[in-house]
């Protein structure tokens, strides 16, 4: 300590800590071909996009063989990080369903496909259901709104997913930092796939599902 503040020193020191990173799965699922998210669950789609997961929209109604979860029990734990985490028990069933155009399609054959499955599986210990993104449409005895497309039967016609519904390029002011209902958070790294090029150069980077992005 120096003048009431902690300062770095050149003397190494060992600390004993409790490691909480070791986990063992108690439930596992086979990674499906894709997940289907209703278009009205925009916050779910935006969160997937912020994780860097590619999403698409169905361009037409389509009949698909899907796996649907029925929510058996909902357990809410004590508040943590301004959330009340949710734990679900659910029973899957298979059925044929007509899926409407505009439904968000999340294929798992992408670099972050396993992450997409972890976020969208209803019984995941740290998924979007746990962190209240599905709360408005959760009810015991009802179907979980996101369903699973287990196998690729025929390729659905899809287009690039919707843009995030948020205001871009906002100035950082006292109000946005401290007085807003949901203050800004600088946790994490919002930039993924950043490529630095020489001055004056550019290239067209083609993404999966036919989406293209011009990087400068």
Buried (B, 14 or more C-beta within 10 A) or exposed (E): EEEEEEEEEEEEEEEEEEEEEEEEEEEEBEBBBBBBBBBEBBBBBBBBBEBBBBBBBBEEEBEBEBBBBBBEEBEEEEEEEEEEBBBBBBEBEEEEBEBEBBBBBBBBEBEBBEBBBBBBBBBBEEBBBBBBBBEEBBEEEEBBBBBBBBEEEEEBEBEBBBEBEEEEEEEEEEEEEEEEEEEEEEEEEEEEEEEEEEEEEEEEEEEEBEEEEEEE
